């Protein structure tokens, strides 16, 4: 099943409303912004990180305009040497390529071994945007529904202050 179709099917199963915008492939939030300008919803940045030994994996969701302090995130998680996960690691753990990472990749993590973190600030927003496992689309979903989605597929999340 196509990556986006899997996301759409799950959201419909949960009766979650969403808005979808199609656009050319984009690799960064900055590129995507030009196609979704004027639509309500915070632009998210979804970062897939790992420890030095590649034994622990983190999905961090934050405002697309904010910069990540890797040392601070490492202190919060109690992990030294946090780094971005490799392309192979992304594919192995969440079935996605760089540029398509989002919460919807959790659908592909059958081991349920990805730790999910949100910057506290972003959870105060009413609506968020993500790539639905496809960087030619941007999906807008309410924050409450996005959290409902995460919990419905068996993941917990933690809100942290970055």
PyMOL commands that set and color helices and strands:
alter all, ss='L'
color gray80, all
select helices_A, chain A and resi 3-13+29-36+70-77+87-94+103-108+120-124+143-152
alter helices_A, ss='H'
color red, helices_A
select strands_A, chain A and resi 18-22+42-50+57-63+83-84+114-119+127-130+137-142+157-160
alter strands_A, ss='S'
color yellow, strands_A
deselect
rebuild
show_as cartoon
